[in-house]
Amino acid sequence: MKITLTIEDTPGNKVKVTAEPTFETLMKMIVSGEKETSAMGYALMCVNKIREESRRNGPTRILVPRIGRKW
């Protein structure tokens, strides 16, 4: 499986993070019982760490959905 994370500067000193396939798609695959791959685990861990760091650095708007599962 190939997962692409894009981290992009946006106006107003903000950062936009997108994933392909999307976070929602990855979670649906896991919930449906599809075999988890290492790439999926690493991608979800990265997104979670980006969210944590974003919170620590103050009010920024990061475009990543909430993760219900810890890695």
Backbone as a ProteinNet text record, in pm:
[ID]
protein_1_A
[PRIMARY]
MKITLTIEDTPGNKVKVTAEPTFETLMKMIVSGEKETSAMGYALMCVNKIREESRRNGPTRILVPRIGRKW
[TERTIARY]
84	0	89	49	121.2	32.2	86.6	14.2	100.7	41.2	113.3	60.2	149.1	113.9	173	90.2	135.4	122.5	232.2	234.4	265.8	171.6	179.7	156	240.7	218	101	17.5	-94.8	-89.7	-164.1	-163.1	-201.6	-149.3	-181.2	-96.7	20.3	111.4	45	-34	-100.5	-42.6	-75.6	-26.5	-144.6	-145.7	-249.2	-184.4	-244.6	-193.3	-301.9	-266.1	-360.6	-296.9	-382.1	-334.8	-406.9	-336.7	-395	-351.3	-437.4	-580.6	-609.4	-730.9	-767.5	-767.4	-759.3	-766.7	-894.8	-1006.1	-1135.3	-1132	-1073.9	-1063.4	-978.5	-865.6	-779.1	-853.9	-927.1	-1000.5	-1112.1	-1181.1	-1285.2	-1224.9	-1105.2	-1038.9	-1007.8	-959.9	-925	-1050.5	-1154.9	-1279.1	-1346	-1333.3	-1398.1	-1328.8	-1214	-1143.3	-1034.7	-1014.6	-907	-773.5	-684.9	-554.4	-480.1	-436.4	-359.1	-218.9	-167.6	-30.5	59	186.9	281.6	269.3	249.4	235.3	115.4	6	-113.1	-81.2	-15.3	19.5	110.4	212.4	304.1	232.2	148.2	76.5	-15.2	-88.8	-179	-100.5	13.8	98.4	149.3	191.7	239.2	129.8	10.7	-100.8	-130.8	-129.1	-155.2	-48.9	77.1	185.4	176.1	137.7	119.5	9.6	-100.1	-209.5	-162.8	-89.9	-40.3	50.5	141.8	234.2	159.7	59.4	-21.4	-88.2	-141.9	-206.1	-105.3	14	117	164.1	159.9	209.3	103.7	-11	-112.6	-220.9	-307	-425.1	-391	-368	-350.2	-463.2	-490.9	-597.4	-532.4	-529.5	-471.8	-587.1	-584.1	-696	-679	-682.7	-672.1	-784.1	-865.9	-974.3	-922	-1005.6	-970.4	-946.6	-847.1	-813.3	-867.3	-941	-997.9	-912.9	-806.5	-723.9	-580.7	-518.9	-379.1	-286.6	-174	-74.6	43.1
-116.7	0	123.6	223.6	350.3	457.8	530.7	639	763.7	871.5	996.6	1100.8	1156.5	1267.4	1393.3	1496.4	1624.2	1728.6	1797.2	1902.8	2031.6	2127.3	2246.4	2373.5	2473.8	2604.6	2672.1	2741.1	2815.6	2957.7	3050	3188.2	3196.9	3297	3316.9	3230.5	3185.3	3104.1	2976	2914.1	2788	2676.5	2555.8	2438.4	2347.6	2295.6	2202.7	2065.6	1963.4	1827.4	1743.1	1676.5	1588.3	1451.3	1351.1	1213.9	1155.2	1072.9	1001.1	856.1	759.1	774.8	854	903.6	988.9	911	987.4	928.6	846.5	902.9	834.1	699.4	696.7	572.2	469.8	512.9	420.8	362	446.6	397.7	301.1	328.5	237.2	101.2	103.2	-22.1	-103.1	-34.9	-104.2	-158.6	-76.1	-116	-232.5	-234.9	-340.1	-475.5	-474.8	-600.7	-627.3	-532.5	-549.2	-554.1	-636.8	-652.2	-519.6	-480	-357.4	-378.5	-277.7	-286.4	-197.5	-218.9	-134.8	10.5	32.4	168.8	238.5	166.8	224.4	264.8	179.3	207.7	328.5	334.6	448.3	577.9	574.5	694.8	745.9	657.3	699.1	750.8	689.9	738.7	879.8	903.6	1036.1	1141	1109	1203.3	1234.8	1134.2	1155.1	1245.8	1222.8	1305.8	1449.8	1467.5	1602.3	1674.5	1605.6	1665.4	1704.1	1615.7	1644.5	1766.6	1773.6	1886.5	2015.5	2005.4	2121.9	2179.9	2094.1	2138.9	2206	2151.6	2204.6	2343.2	2368.4	2494.5	2604.3	2581.8	2686.8	2665.7	2764.2	2749.3	2760.2	2646.7	2641.9	2556.7	2571.3	2492.3	2386.1	2265.5	2154.6	2069.8	2037.8	1970.2	1818.8	1764.2	1620.6	1579.1	1481.5	1438.9	1379.7	1376	1320.1	1169	1121.9	979.6	914.8	805.4	737.8	624.3	591	477.1	522.9	486.3	524.3	416.9	460.5	367.5	362.4
0	0	0	-75.5	-79.6	-18.1	81.2	146.9	135.1	88.7	71.4	168.3	251.8	339.8	278.5	264.3	210.8	319.8	348.4	449.5	375.8	385.5	301.9	383.8	362.8	423.8	354.2	433.3	378.1	433.1	371.9	420.3	568.3	634.6	775.6	867.5	819	899.8	949.7	864.2	898.1	812.5	850	778.5	746.5	626.5	582.8	564.1	624.5	611.2	544.5	436.2	368	350.1	341.9	320.9	200.6	127.6	13.6	22.2	47.8	68.4	195.9	205.5	317.5	449	556.4	690.3	704.5	658.6	668.5	596.3	477.6	401.1	475.4	530.5	605.8	725.5	798.5	914.7	873.8	764.3	715.6	680.8	622.5	586.9	712.7	816.7	940.9	1008.7	1016.9	1083.7	1009.7	877.7	798.7	814.3	880.9	901.3	800.2	709.2	612.1	685.6	637.7	703.5	706.1	825.5	842.2	788.1	719.8	671.7	758.2	748.3	821.7	777.2	647.4	595.8	658.9	675.4	739.2	883.1	955.4	1094.5	1106.4	1021.1	1024.2	987.6	885.8	843.1	953.9	1018.1	1125.1	1245.2	1273.5	1382	1350.6	1227	1187.1	1200.4	1154	1163.1	1309.2	1394.2	1535.8	1598.6	1566.6	1620.6	1569.4	1444.9	1390	1467.3	1495.1	1572.5	1712.4	1778.7	1914.1	1914.4	1818.5	1810.5	1778.5	1694.7	1660.6	1785.3	1868.9	1992.9	2085.6	2093.9	2180.9	2137	2007	1953	1948.7	2006.7	2010.3	1907.2	1895.6	1809.6	1662	1600.1	1455.7	1401.2	1276.2	1214.9	1127.6	1179.1	1103.9	1051.5	925.2	860.4	864.7	985.6	1005.4	1100	1063.4	1152.8	1282.3	1381.1	1511.1	1498.2	1569.3	1564.7	1689.7	1673.5	1788	1839	1770	1808.1	1826.2	1939	1963.7	1907.5	1854.4	1800.5	1890.2
[MASK]
+++++++++++++++++++++++++++++++++++++++++++++++++++++++++++++++++++++++

